[in-house]
């Protein structure tokens, strides 16, 4: 008789984002804005990458904060 192995999916905290589901934006370093140097004053504008929120969705866990591991049982 042949014994088959079952694979059970388990979720674990995403190591990339520490379970947050998001990461600081690399473009603005998590601030959400950039400063545009002007001669008389400095103008601030929203970051094009994160649209001004300062963070981006983690690509490893797709923003869920959890990753799926396959475990043999």
Secondary structure, 3 states (H helix, E strand, C coil): CCCCCCEEEEEEECCCCCCCCEEECCCCCCCCEEEEECCCCEEEEECCCCCCCCEEECCCCCCCCEEEEEEEC
